[in-house]
Amino acid sequence: MQEFSTRLHPVYQNIIRMRNNQMWGHLPMTDAMFDFFEDVKNYTEVNRILEFGFNFGFSTSLQLTVHPNAKLVSYDPKIWRFRNAVYDKKHLMPISKKLSAPDLAYSIYFDRFKWHKEKSSLARKRYGKGTFDYAFVDGSHTFVDCHRDIKHCIEMGIRYIIVDNLNETGVNEAVEQHSTRLKELNMLEYYGIHPKLKEKIYDRIALYEVIDDKI
């Protein structure tokens, strides 16, 4: 069983405990993953982050932890809700099945977090070029959607892009299609334990720099 990082916000730690310490369906909240996202500081000052794919908000919490001065904008057309209850007197109100994942993030991070219940393709229309310091692409894992997300990030003038789930065929092919524009800076292999199969499922996440003189 993987150990989650103590850097993870206490409320999200409780959610993992509630799930019998299973980290499946989102990035594993390990020290290695925290270190990976913190490494972005070695390449750029992080003030504004764009995220495609919010889910339950674990990656949002991770990024706002390792970049304490940053604000994050997240896109996800689906509202995810908690099925069970978690209670933490010290850090937050009761969490019930009626509470949505975005509302939980708002209650913790306030104006540091902004969520759009929209497709990621609309981000380009809302935010101007040069708004974000880096983007985290973790939405749809199909080739078409991932290719489009990366393309939009490049068009928005985002120099650094993190792409998750590179072991997914569609994601890997999308990155390959942009290979002349993307320089790999860092990669992390990780695994999750499938709750039914009880097997380790490996995947990869990588940080890229966009090679473009116009940015």
C-alpha positions as CSV (number, residue, x, y, z in Angstrom):
1,M,0.0,0.0,0.0
2,Q,1.3,3.4,-0.9
3,E,1.9,6.1,1.7
4,F,0.4,9.5,0.9
5,S,2.5,12.5,1.6
6,T,2.0,14.4,4.8
7,R,2.2,17.6,2.6
8,L,-1.3,16.8,1.4
9,H,-4.0,19.0,2.9
10,P,-5.5,17.3,6.0
11,V,-9.0,17.2,4.5
12,Y,-7.8,15.3,1.5
13,Q,-5.8,13.0,3.7
14,N,-9.0,12.2,5.5
15,I,-10.7,11.4,2.2
16,I,-8.0,8.9,1.3
17,R,-8.3,7.3,4.7
18,M,-12.1,7.1,4.2
19,R,-11.3,5.2,1.0
20,N,-9.3,2.7,2.9
21,N,-6.0,4.4,1.9
22,Q,-6.7,3.7,-1.8
23,M,-5.3,6.2,-4.2
24,W,-7.1,5.2,-7.4
25,G,-8.8,7.5,-10.0
26,H,-6.4,10.4,-9.4
27,L,-2.7,11.0,-9.1
28,P,-1.2,9.2,-6.2
29,M,-0.5,11.8,-3.5
30,T,3.0,10.5,-2.8
31,D,6.1,12.5,-1.8
32,A,7.5,11.7,-5.3
33,M,4.5,13.3,-6.9
34,F,4.7,16.4,-4.8
35,D,8.4,16.7,-5.6
36,F,7.6,16.4,-9.3
37,F,5.2,19.3,-9.4
38,E,7.5,21.4,-7.1
39,D,10.2,20.9,-9.7
40,V,8.4,23.4,-12.0
41,K,9.9,26.1,-9.8
42,N,13.3,25.3,-11.2
43,Y,12.1,26.5,-14.7
44,T,9.6,29.3,-14.1
45,E,8.1,31.5,-11.4
46,V,4.6,30.0,-10.7
47,N,1.8,32.5,-10.2
48,R,-1.0,31.3,-12.4
49,I,-1.8,27.6,-13.2
50,L,-4.2,26.2,-15.8
51,E,-5.6,22.7,-15.2
52,F,-7.6,20.5,-17.6
53,G,-9.4,17.8,-15.6
54,F,-10.4,18.5,-12.0
55,N,-12.1,15.3,-10.8
56,F,-12.1,15.3,-7.0
57,G,-9.5,18.1,-6.7
58,F,-6.5,16.1,-5.4
59,S,-4.2,17.5,-8.1
60,T,-5.5,21.0,-7.5
61,S,-4.7,20.7,-3.8
62,L,-1.3,19.3,-4.5
63,Q,-0.4,22.1,-6.9
64,L,-1.6,24.9,-4.6
65,T,0.4,23.4,-1.8
66,V,3.7,23.2,-3.6
67,H,3.1,26.6,-5.2
68,P,1.7,28.6,-2.2
69,N,1.7,32.0,-4.0
70,A,-0.2,30.7,-7.1
71,K,-3.8,30.7,-8.2
72,L,-5.2,27.9,-10.2
73,V,-8.0,27.8,-12.9
74,S,-9.5,24.3,-13.5
75,Y,-11.8,23.0,-16.3
76,D,-14.0,20.0,-16.0
77,P,-17.5,19.6,-17.6
78,K,-18.5,17.1,-15.0
79,I,-19.3,17.8,-11.3
80,W,-17.9,15.2,-9.0
81,R,-19.5,14.7,-5.6
82,F,-18.5,12.9,-2.4
83,R,-20.4,9.7,-1.7
84,N,-19.5,9.4,2.0
85,A,-18.9,11.7,4.9
86,V,-15.7,13.0,6.4
87,Y,-15.4,15.2,9.4
88,D,-12.5,17.3,10.4
89,K,-13.2,19.8,13.3
90,K,-9.8,21.5,13.0
91,H,-9.7,22.1,9.3
92,L,-13.1,22.1,7.8
93,M,-16.9,21.7,8.0
94,P,-18.4,18.2,7.6
95,I,-18.1,16.8,4.1
96,S,-21.2,15.0,3.0
97,K,-22.4,13.3,-0.2
98,K,-24.2,16.6,-1.0
99,L,-20.9,18.5,-1.2
100,S,-19.4,18.8,-4.7
101,A,-15.6,18.5,-5.2
102,P,-15.4,22.1,-6.5
103,D,-17.2,23.5,-3.5
104,L,-14.8,21.7,-1.2
105,A,-11.8,23.3,-3.0
106,Y,-13.4,26.7,-2.8
107,S,-13.9,26.3,0.9
108,I,-10.2,25.6,1.4
109,Y,-8.5,27.8,-1.1
110,F,-11.0,30.7,-1.6
111,D,-9.9,33.0,-4.4
112,R,-6.8,31.0,-5.1
113,F,-9.1,28.5,-7.0
114,K,-11.4,29.1,-9.9
115,W,-13.4,26.3,-11.5
116,H,-15.3,26.3,-14.8
117,K,-17.9,23.6,-15.5
118,E,-17.0,23.8,-19.2
119,K,-15.0,21.9,-21.8
120,S,-11.3,22.7,-21.8
121,S,-11.6,24.1,-25.3
122,L,-13.3,27.2,-23.9
123,A,-10.3,28.2,-21.9
124,R,-8.7,29.9,-24.9
125,K,-11.7,32.2,-25.3
126,R,-11.7,33.2,-21.7
127,Y,-8.0,33.8,-21.0
128,G,-5.5,35.8,-23.0
129,K,-2.2,34.8,-24.2
130,G,0.5,34.7,-21.5
131,T,-2.0,34.4,-18.6
132,F,-0.6,31.1,-17.2
133,D,2.9,30.1,-16.2
134,Y,2.2,26.4,-16.8
135,A,-0.7,24.0,-17.6
136,F,-1.6,20.6,-16.3
137,V,-3.3,18.5,-19.0
138,D,-5.2,15.7,-17.4
139,G,-8.6,15.7,-19.0
140,S,-9.9,13.3,-21.6
141,H,-7.4,10.7,-22.5
142,T,-8.4,10.3,-26.2
143,F,-6.0,11.3,-28.9
144,V,-8.3,14.0,-30.3
145,D,-9.0,15.7,-27.0
146,C,-5.5,15.5,-25.6
147,H,-4.0,16.7,-28.9
148,R,-6.4,19.7,-28.8
149,D,-5.7,20.5,-25.2
150,I,-1.9,20.6,-25.9
151,K,-2.5,22.7,-29.0
152,H,-4.6,25.2,-27.1
153,C,-2.0,25.5,-24.4
154,I,0.7,26.3,-27.0
155,E,-1.6,28.8,-28.7
156,M,-2.2,30.5,-25.3
157,G,1.5,31.1,-24.9
158,I,2.0,28.7,-22.1
159,R,5.7,27.7,-22.1
160,Y,5.5,24.8,-19.7
161,I,3.0,21.9,-19.9
162,I,2.6,18.9,-17.7
163,V,0.9,15.9,-19.3
164,D,-0.4,12.9,-17.3
165,N,-1.3,9.4,-18.3
166,L,1.4,9.0,-21.0
167,N,0.9,5.2,-20.9
168,E,-2.5,5.8,-22.4
169,T,-2.2,5.2,-26.2
170,G,-4.2,8.3,-27.1
171,V,-2.2,10.6,-24.8
172,N,1.1,9.2,-25.9
173,E,0.2,9.7,-29.6
174,A,-1.0,13.2,-28.9
175,V,2.3,14.1,-27.4
176,E,4.2,12.5,-30.2
177,Q,2.2,14.6,-32.7
178,H,3.5,17.7,-30.9
179,S,7.1,16.3,-30.4
180,T,8.7,19.0,-32.5
181,R,7.3,21.6,-30.2
182,L,7.8,19.9,-26.8
183,K,11.1,19.3,-25.0
184,E,10.9,16.9,-22.1
185,L,12.3,18.3,-18.9
186,N,11.2,15.8,-16.3
187,M,9.3,12.5,-16.2
188,L,8.0,10.4,-13.3
189,E,6.7,6.9,-13.5
190,Y,4.2,6.0,-10.9
191,Y,1.6,3.4,-10.1
192,G,-1.9,3.0,-8.7
193,I,-3.3,-0.2,-7.2
194,H,-6.5,-1.2,-9.0
195,P,-9.2,-1.6,-6.3
196,K,-10.7,-4.8,-8.0
197,L,-7.7,-6.4,-9.7
198,K,-5.4,-5.6,-6.7
199,E,-2.6,-5.1,-9.3
200,K,-0.2,-2.3,-9.8
201,I,-1.1,-0.2,-12.8
202,Y,1.8,1.9,-14.0
203,D,1.7,5.2,-15.8
204,R,3.9,8.3,-16.5
205,I,3.6,12.0,-16.1
206,A,6.0,14.5,-17.7
207,L,6.9,18.2,-17.8
208,Y,7.6,19.7,-21.2
209,E,8.9,23.1,-22.3
210,V,7.3,24.5,-25.5
211,I,9.9,25.2,-28.1
212,D,8.6,28.3,-29.8
213,D,10.4,31.6,-30.4
214,K,7.0,33.4,-30.5
215,I,6.2,32.7,-26.9
